[in-house]
């Protein structure tokens, strides 16, 4: 018997197509400690002038350029968005540590069929914050997901690969020296 749609605020909501892994599923875990920078914060626009400088060097005669050449040089100037450098450093520092944890799981479960990157999994992330600072859990989660994709633990972080996702955060100010991010990935071998 088909489940019925329920209506909320005039919108019919269909029954959700929930995926269940059931028997034969396995959970592996990863741990990140310390501050997790948000990837999207602190991006910076940078002016790229190299093409303009090259053009001026080519057309300058006795150190002088025409108005037309100066205008052409100005038109060669463009901007570029530079990513968060703190995030980039964090990825560089944590990538080898996550890869080391990944190899531990390969050693344990490789013979049972564990192959990275995972093409379908559920994810649960718990953030144990060591301070009173109110943190945007979603921004931190995006950084974690992107790190897992960069390390080839996950094929991608779209809903076809990673679904469902559960996040939880709590304050452990007087209990922890460093913040902890505890990641659980569940999938079928």
Secondary structure, DSSP 8 states (H G I E B T S, - for coil): -----EEETTEEE---------TTEEEEEEEEES----SSTT-EEEEE-HHHHHHHHHH-BTTB--HHHHHHHHHT-EEEEE--HHHHHHHHHHHHHHHHHHHHHHHHHGGGT--SSBSSEEEEEEEEESSS----HHHHHHHHHHHHHHTTSBS--STTTEEEEEEEEEE-TTT-SS-EEEEEEEEE-
